[in-house]
């Protein structure tokens, strides 16, 4: 059936869940896959060009591209206690005036910060792994951190201003939708297959957690094993297997709040 381009981030949750699909651990139903691994904001931007048949996207990016990409039911990063953080050097920062490093204009983290503090407008987008050093060194007053940043920011001498996941859960009572796997709309005929394949890959990963360890570590950007394990434990959960009704309500809630605030217009 040919080769499909599939794109995801180097973060442990993504490499963990896609290892089985790419390594022949599951039946791929005759499909072949060519992997493209890059920072999630790079993938958001490439989706604007429709480069990949299957791609990881921030939910904010997907909401802006939903006419071009179909949301899959499996593979999402969505849950509780896993939201992005705003951090600063000790003493905090006046966010209405602060220069804030963000991990990308299309990331869900940035959407959440806009929902929480619409007056925090002086932002610069940099790669997520440059944010904490940039704040620690004084190049930025505050940083919006994602991924494993929530585990290691104290090592940079930084302190938390807010956990945007806690804020979201307090506002809505729903889990926080961060990232998803989406299928380009011209590939709609493959939706059932891709839903089943991603789900099978996630289920294999959870059943055989050690099988992907070498692949995960090879892309984990110098994380130690304990951080990798915590990262996977936090971002790979039952919602990753299937969004379900609650996950879909969370995505709808994010869209509704963003539209009400005029962000998706």
Secondary structure, 3 states (H helix, E strand, C coil): CCEEEEEECCCHHHHHHHHHHHCCCCCCCCCEEEEEECCHHHHHHHHHCCCCCEEEEEHHHHHHHCCCEEECCCCCEEECCCCCEEEEECCCCCCCCCCEEECCCCCHHHHHHHHHCCCCCCEEECCHHHHHHHHHCCCCCEEEECCCHHHHHHHHCEEEEEEHHHHHHHHHCCCEEEEEEEEEHHHHHHHHHHHHHHHHHHHHHHHCCCCCHHHHHHCCCCCCHHHHHHHHHHHCCHHHHCCHHHHHHHHHHHHHHHHHCCCCC
